[in-house]
């Protein structure tokens, strides 16, 4: 049953950051370092990282959600370092910072959905609360989830749900969406949940979590262009790093983590000449070293305290001097 938009939020804690100590240890900031936080959110990681900076340090917070500015202002009041907030998608902001001549000693990309977005029903991210079907992290984006559901072809809807949500019943759900919207608009989260429930076998309604979870994930990814923008943003983040600078990425589903893993392996890889060549002809040198040989996962204790951390995967690298 969907909760109303006035239902109290069901949260594990006050915007608890994921893998906080692991992020702190891997980024290892100190003194006058420049830290760039690509998804500031409610500032959970920021408070930990800024505590290791001195008065000459700089903490740059980026977020496309206008509501974040108030959280950043609260953080800045007590931060022991200089602070700066930039509103925008990090895919756009990172190259702008580089053009300014900024070089970062540490960059954090937490790709998860902010708790404060999930816990505000009117944002339309939650399948358990009745609200407008929105899902935009930046409310200035031109298309909401309701717009996509109203206009996308059946083939596109099915493909998104299959590829981005790994939804087993993608074709059936897409077919039902097209039939339903021909009769009346699908405007709310409850409308979409009802469509999903009517499209899958009864047994699927009681297995593997909420039946609409994967559909909502797929639409959110498309609305916010999350996977489309990530590869270029990773390139820009690496270009922004100073020699010896560190980059940490927290992904929350397999597609994001795969992109992050491939990017880091590519930066670490050196010679790409075919095996057996007596002398390297490509001249390629490794630009980075991995700080994590495999993805770091939350401990059982963290998962118990914060169930939203369950799917988190953290990877990190350090830029080599001279790269």
SULDATA-V709370 format. One line per field, one symbol per residue. burial: # if it has 24 or more other ideal C-beta (glycine too) atoms within 12 Angstrom, else .. Layout:
# SULDATA-V709370
burial: ???
This chain:
# SULDATA-V709370
burial: ........#.....######.###.####...##################.##...#########.###.##..##..###.#########.##..#....######################################.#..#######.#.#..##.###.##.#.##.###.###.##....###############.........##################.##..##########.##########.###.###.###.##..................######..##.#...#...#.##.#########....
